Amino acid sequence: MPRIYLSPPDISPNDHASVDAVLTSNWVAPVGPALDAFETAVAKRVNRTHAVALNSGTAALHLALQILGISAGDAVVCPTLTFAASANPICYLGAEPVFVDSEAHTWNMDPDLLEEALQCRQDIKAVIVVHLYGQCAEMHRILEICSRFEVPLIEDAAEALGAHYRGRPAGSMGAFSFFSFNGNKIITTSGGGMLLADDNAAIQHARYLATQAREPVAHYEHKSIGFNYRMSNVLAGLGNSQLADLDRRIQTRRAHFNAYQQALASLPGLEFMPIVEPEAPNYWLTCLTIDPETSGCSRDQLLSALSAADIEARPLWKPLHQQPIFKDTTCYGGAFATRLFERGLCLPSGSSMSLSERQFIIDTIHSAWAKSAHK
Ligand SMILES: *Cc1c(COP(=O)(O)O)cnc(C)c1O
């Protein structure tokens, strides 16, 4: 059996046809009709009025922070349990990240600790909330706190395309939101991202900054420093066919989650990521924790057993406050995220994974438990 990856790209003949149609049209660089269509389709899907397609989710966050006026001397809140890309753009602008621990219901940013951070520090000028592993944070509280403190909220929905929160799409709730279409996400453009808002002027500004800040004149005229952050029309062709397949992908990933849960729930010490509303997440990755005291098999023993069987599984995100680069950065709380990192892992969850591959993973986990029970 070939290696089973965590979340590989899922490419179908429709994707080949969609990219081929773009190439045949000769709208190769940089913008074109496929790009416009992709922006419109994603915005419609997540209930936003405006969107700009970019070459990464990281670029989208960078532009959002810059348009909000974040600069040196400012602080920006970000959860500690996330990928470094949720925080790096804060540093690109010379501002300071302030990390906040996770809560136990969704593993996302703890609203109480967010409130404490905003009470303690007057220099916080924006908040980034992350919808980790495809499940939304406790947005009713986070939105209320941000509006009470009059701080703009950016949704890092990189992992959460197609997810909902109490009926509202992930990516529809903050002043800005963004998605990633990196190769491991639920849909991919190989590399890509999108910034969304309901403020036309803000998205126009992002589009201007993303295309080298060119003034609208025939000669090249510049009044600010720009970036080369735009998505290409060819990749948007891939995005369009991938987006059309999003609902099937969510269903498939959800079926993986349910099957893992059914097959593994009886193993002592093993617990799945809590799901608040079963209809709401996009089930990007199936995540679980292992209690070393009650399981007999530790997280690292399980990772080794999976790796020996050529199955790619990974620990949860290493908290940013534990990263060498952020070791001197303030973190409100942090113990819960640390505990998740020590005990947690993600299982292969791709929408192209076969039932026999899934069964092989389940069998490998059962035999890891059986071995540890005999020791
Ligand atoms: C993938 C990811 C990003 C970054 O997206 P890129 O498109 O890879 O730049 C940001 N935040 C989170 C939570 C992610 O998972």
The ligand as an SDF file (V2000), in Angstrom:
LIG
                    3D

 15 15  0  0  0  0  0  0  0  0999 V2000
   -2.5340   27.1980    6.2900 C   0  0  0  0  0  0  0  0  0  0  0  0
   -2.7540   28.2040    7.3380 C   0  0  0  0  0  0  0  0  0  0  0  0
   -2.3910   29.5420    7.1920 C   0  0  0  0  0  0  0  0  0  0  0  0
   -1.5540   30.0660    6.0600 C   0  0  0  0  0  0  0  0  0  0  0  0
   -2.0270   29.8880    4.7970 O   0  0  0  0  0  0  0  0  0  0  0  0
   -1.0090   29.8710    3.5530 P   0  0  0  0  0  0  0  0  0  0  0  0
   -1.9240   29.9030    2.3840 O   0  0  0  0  0  0  0  0  0  0  0  0
   -0.2290   28.6030    3.6580 O   0  0  0  0  0  0  0  0  0  0  0  0
   -0.1570   31.0870    3.6430 O   0  0  0  0  0  0  0  0  0  0  0  0
   -2.7340   30.4480    8.1840 C   0  0  0  0  0  0  0  0  0  0  0  0
   -3.3760   30.0600    9.2780 N   0  0  0  0  0  0  0  0  0  0  0  0
   -3.7060   28.7780    9.4830 C   0  0  0  0  0  0  0  0  0  0  0  0
   -4.4410   28.4250   10.7400 C   0  0  0  0  0  0  0  0  0  0  0  0
   -3.3950   27.7960    8.5410 C   0  0  0  0  0  0  0  0  0  0  0  0
   -3.7060   26.5180    8.7680 O   0  0  0  0  0  0  0  0  0  0  0  0
  1  2  1  0
  2  3  1  0
  2 14  2  0
  3  4  1  0
  3 10  2  0
  4  5  1  0
  5  6  1  0
  6  7  2  0
  6  8  1  0
  6  9  1  0
 10 11  1  0
 11 12  2  0
 12 13  1  0
 12 14  1  0
 14 15  1  0
M  END
$$$$
